[in-house]
């Protein structure tokens, strides 16, 4: 029975499965693995587990070896080179007057390739920029335009809740988020209060959306006429978590009550 292990290449990156072979690995171990781009430097995130491969399954890439001191030095040098390449690319962008926001640079572990991540409102003709980078860095260059949410995920930060951004901490993919989710949870529709660091609707609006939908099925709809112990009125607000509703009576007074206290006609 083979064993697979979950490995990350970046703190906020996706977890990839690799065949750990005969290696005894634990979360936190640094390893060198085989990838489609060559050897890569990764961190064990998920402990090894047994798995049974089917003939139709694509074979997993293997853990090449444990990282050694030379690998750590190379990784440190790559990080320094990434910072240098970032500064040079910013200078070239300003010289060429390109409308693009460069926010990250990644160098492959073997040093043969640089990937430049940027955001832009439209298409960018960066052919001249690539020529300048190839001449200066002497390596293959890839320019990758990503969305504003991906930028937040890669750069990280602190949300309005005071915790690390969900996308940078644990989210593997972005789920669709709509203003309807905020309405369903009776949240303020002020964009500054329901938007994240990226300027888009906060991903956490999806977490409790289904719960609110299920709870509100048990409550009378807003606008429905009901009878309370204080008199007749119409439902104007829901407090789904507490199973309570606010009713505006015929005289204009507002009262809050539970669904169980409503008088059935």
C-alpha positions as CSV (number, residue, x, y, z in Angstrom):
1,X,0.0,0.0,0.0
2,X,1.4,3.4,-1.0
3,X,1.4,6.5,1.1
4,X,0.6,10.1,0.0
5,X,1.5,13.3,1.8
6,X,0.1,16.8,1.5
7,X,2.7,19.5,0.6
8,X,2.5,23.3,0.2
9,X,4.9,25.4,-1.7
10,X,3.6,28.7,-0.3
11,X,2.1,29.5,3.1
12,X,-1.3,30.5,1.5
13,X,-1.0,28.1,-1.4
14,X,-2.9,25.0,-2.4
15,X,-2.1,21.6,-0.9
16,X,-0.8,19.1,-3.4
17,X,-0.6,15.3,-2.9
18,X,2.7,13.5,-3.5
19,X,3.8,9.9,-3.1
20,X,6.2,9.9,-0.1
21,X,7.6,6.5,-1.0
22,X,9.8,5.2,1.9
23,X,10.3,8.6,3.6
24,X,9.0,9.0,7.1
25,X,7.5,12.5,7.1
26,X,5.8,14.7,9.6
27,X,4.0,18.0,9.3
28,X,6.5,20.9,9.1
29,X,9.3,18.8,7.4
30,X,10.9,20.5,4.4
31,X,11.3,18.3,1.3
32,X,12.4,18.5,-2.3
33,X,9.7,17.1,-4.7
34,X,9.3,16.4,-8.4
35,X,7.0,18.8,-10.2
36,X,6.1,19.5,-13.8
37,X,8.4,22.5,-13.6
38,X,11.4,20.5,-12.2
39,X,12.4,20.1,-8.6
40,X,10.5,22.2,-6.0
41,X,11.0,23.1,-2.3
42,X,7.9,22.4,-0.2
43,X,6.6,22.0,3.3
44,X,4.7,18.9,4.6
45,X,1.3,20.1,5.7
46,X,-0.7,16.9,5.8
47,X,0.8,13.8,7.4
48,X,1.2,10.7,5.2
49,X,-1.8,8.4,4.7
50,X,-2.3,5.2,2.9
51,X,-4.0,5.2,-0.4
52,X,-4.9,2.7,-3.1
53,X,-4.3,3.9,-6.7
54,X,-6.6,2.8,-9.5
55,X,-5.3,2.1,-13.0
56,X,-7.3,5.1,-14.3
57,X,-5.7,7.5,-11.7
58,X,-2.9,9.8,-12.7
59,X,0.3,8.7,-10.9
60,X,1.4,11.0,-8.2
61,X,4.7,12.9,-8.4
62,X,7.2,11.7,-5.8
63,X,9.1,13.2,-2.9
64,X,12.6,13.4,-4.2
65,X,14.5,13.8,-0.9
66,X,14.6,15.6,2.4
67,X,15.8,19.2,2.2
68,X,19.4,19.8,3.2
69,X,21.5,22.8,4.1
70,X,22.3,23.6,0.5
71,X,18.6,23.6,-0.3
72,X,17.9,26.1,2.5
73,X,20.7,28.4,1.2
74,X,19.4,28.1,-2.4
75,X,15.9,29.0,-1.1
76,X,17.3,32.0,0.8
77,X,19.1,33.2,-2.4
78,X,16.0,32.7,-4.4
79,X,14.1,35.0,-2.1
80,X,16.7,37.6,-2.3
81,X,16.7,37.3,-6.1
82,X,12.9,37.7,-6.1
83,X,13.1,41.0,-4.3
84,X,15.8,42.3,-6.6
85,X,13.7,41.2,-9.7
86,X,10.6,42.9,-8.2
87,X,12.5,46.2,-7.8
88,X,13.9,46.0,-11.3
89,X,10.6,45.2,-12.9
90,X,8.9,48.1,-11.1
91,X,11.5,50.4,-12.6
92,X,10.9,49.0,-16.1
93,X,7.1,49.3,-15.7
94,X,7.5,53.0,-14.8
95,X,10.0,53.6,-17.7
96,X,7.5,52.0,-20.1
97,X,4.5,53.7,-18.5
98,X,2.5,50.5,-18.3
99,X,-0.8,50.4,-16.5
100,X,-0.2,47.4,-14.3
101,X,0.3,46.7,-10.6
102,X,3.1,44.2,-9.9
103,X,2.7,42.7,-6.5
104,X,4.7,39.5,-6.4
105,X,7.6,37.7,-8.0
106,X,8.4,34.0,-7.7
107,X,11.6,32.3,-8.8
108,X,11.6,28.6,-9.5
109,X,13.7,26.5,-7.2
110,X,16.2,25.6,-9.9
111,X,16.5,29.3,-10.9
112,X,15.5,28.8,-14.5
113,X,12.3,30.7,-14.4
114,X,10.7,33.9,-12.9
115,X,7.0,34.4,-12.6
116,X,5.7,38.0,-12.2
117,X,2.2,38.4,-10.8
118,X,0.2,41.6,-11.5
119,X,-3.2,43.1,-11.6
120,X,-4.6,45.4,-14.2
121,X,-8.0,46.8,-15.3
122,X,-7.5,45.6,-18.9
123,X,-5.1,43.9,-21.2
124,X,-1.4,45.0,-21.1
125,X,1.1,44.8,-23.9
126,X,4.2,43.7,-21.9
127,X,6.3,42.3,-24.8
128,X,8.9,45.0,-24.4
129,X,8.9,44.5,-20.6
130,X,9.6,40.7,-21.0
131,X,12.5,41.5,-23.4
132,X,14.1,43.8,-20.8
133,X,13.6,41.2,-18.0
134,X,15.1,38.3,-20.0
135,X,18.1,40.4,-20.8
136,X,18.6,41.5,-17.2
137,X,17.8,38.2,-15.4
138,X,19.0,35.6,-18.0
139,X,16.0,33.3,-17.3
140,X,12.6,32.4,-18.7
141,X,9.9,34.9,-17.8
142,X,6.2,34.4,-17.3
143,X,3.8,37.4,-16.8
144,X,0.7,36.3,-15.0
145,X,-2.3,38.6,-14.6
146,X,-4.6,37.6,-11.7
147,X,-7.7,39.0,-10.1
148,X,-7.8,41.3,-7.1
149,X,-8.9,38.5,-4.8
150,X,-5.9,36.4,-5.8
151,X,-3.7,39.4,-5.0
152,X,-5.2,39.5,-1.4
153,X,-4.7,35.8,-1.1
154,X,-1.0,35.9,-2.1
155,X,-0.2,39.1,-0.1
156,X,-2.1,38.3,3.0
157,X,-3.3,40.7,5.7
158,X,-5.6,41.3,8.6
159,X,-9.4,41.4,8.1
160,X,-11.9,43.7,9.9
161,X,-12.5,40.9,12.3
162,X,-8.9,41.2,13.5
163,X,-7.8,37.8,12.2
164,X,-5.7,36.7,9.2
165,X,-7.5,36.9,5.9
166,X,-9.5,33.7,5.2
167,X,-8.2,33.5,1.7
168,X,-4.6,33.6,2.9
169,X,-5.1,31.3,5.8
170,X,-7.2,28.3,4.6
171,X,-9.4,28.9,1.5
172,X,-8.3,26.8,-1.5
173,X,-10.8,28.4,-3.9
174,X,-13.1,31.4,-4.1
175,X,-16.8,30.7,-3.8
176,X,-19.3,33.0,-5.5
177,X,-20.5,35.8,-3.1
178,X,-23.5,38.0,-3.7
179,X,-25.2,40.9,-2.0
180,X,-28.2,38.6,-1.5
181,X,-26.2,36.8,1.2
182,X,-25.8,40.0,3.1
183,X,-29.5,40.8,2.8
184,X,-30.4,37.3,4.0
185,X,-28.3,37.8,7.2
186,X,-29.8,41.3,7.8
187,X,-26.4,42.9,7.5
188,X,-25.7,46.5,6.7
189,X,-25.5,47.0,2.9
190,X,-22.9,49.7,3.3
191,X,-20.1,48.5,0.9
192,X,-17.4,49.6,3.4
193,X,-18.7,47.2,6.0
194,X,-19.2,44.1,3.9
195,X,-16.2,44.4,1.6
196,X,-12.8,42.8,2.3
197,X,-9.3,44.1,1.8
198,X,-9.6,43.2,-1.9
199,X,-12.6,45.6,-2.3
200,X,-14.9,42.7,-3.1
201,X,-17.7,41.2,-0.9
202,X,-16.2,39.3,2.1
203,X,-15.8,35.6,1.6
204,X,-17.2,35.0,5.1
205,X,-20.7,36.0,3.9
206,X,-21.0,32.5,2.5
207,X,-20.2,30.7,5.8
208,X,-23.6,31.2,7.6
209,X,-25.8,31.9,4.5
210,X,-27.3,28.4,4.4
211,X,-28.0,28.5,8.2
212,X,-29.9,31.7,7.9
213,X,-31.9,30.4,5.0
214,X,-32.9,27.3,7.0
215,X,-33.8,29.4,10.2
216,X,-35.9,31.9,8.2
217,X,-38.0,29.1,6.8
218,X,-39.6,28.8,10.2
219,X,-40.3,32.5,10.5
220,X,-43.3,34.4,8.9
221,X,-42.2,36.4,5.9
222,X,-41.6,40.2,6.2
223,X,-44.8,42.0,5.4
224,X,-47.1,39.2,6.6
225,X,-49.9,40.2,9.0
226,X,-49.7,38.4,12.3
227,X,-51.4,38.6,15.7
228,X,-49.5,39.1,18.9
229,X,-50.5,39.4,22.5
230,X,-50.2,43.2,22.1
231,X,-52.5,43.3,19.0
232,X,-52.3,42.8,15.2
233,X,-49.5,44.0,13.0
234,X,-47.1,43.3,10.2
235,X,-43.6,41.6,10.4
236,X,-40.9,44.2,9.6
237,X,-37.7,42.5,10.8
238,X,-36.2,39.0,11.5
239,X,-33.8,38.0,14.2
240,X,-33.2,34.5,12.8
241,X,-30.5,33.4,15.3
242,X,-32.8,34.1,18.3
243,X,-35.9,32.9,16.5
244,X,-37.6,36.3,17.1
245,X,-39.4,38.8,14.8
246,X,-40.2,42.5,15.1
247,X,-43.9,43.4,14.5
248,X,-45.2,46.9,13.8
249,X,-48.7,47.1,15.4
250,X,-51.6,48.9,13.8
251,X,-51.1,51.9,16.2
252,X,-47.4,52.3,15.0
253,X,-45.7,50.7,18.0
254,X,-43.1,48.1,17.4
255,X,-42.8,44.9,19.5
256,X,-40.4,42.0,19.4
257,X,-41.7,38.5,20.0
258,X,-40.9,34.9,19.4
259,X,-42.7,32.8,16.8
260,X,-44.2,30.6,19.6
261,X,-45.9,33.6,21.2
262,X,-47.9,34.5,18.1
263,X,-51.6,34.0,18.3
264,X,-53.1,31.7,15.7
265,X,-56.3,33.0,14.1
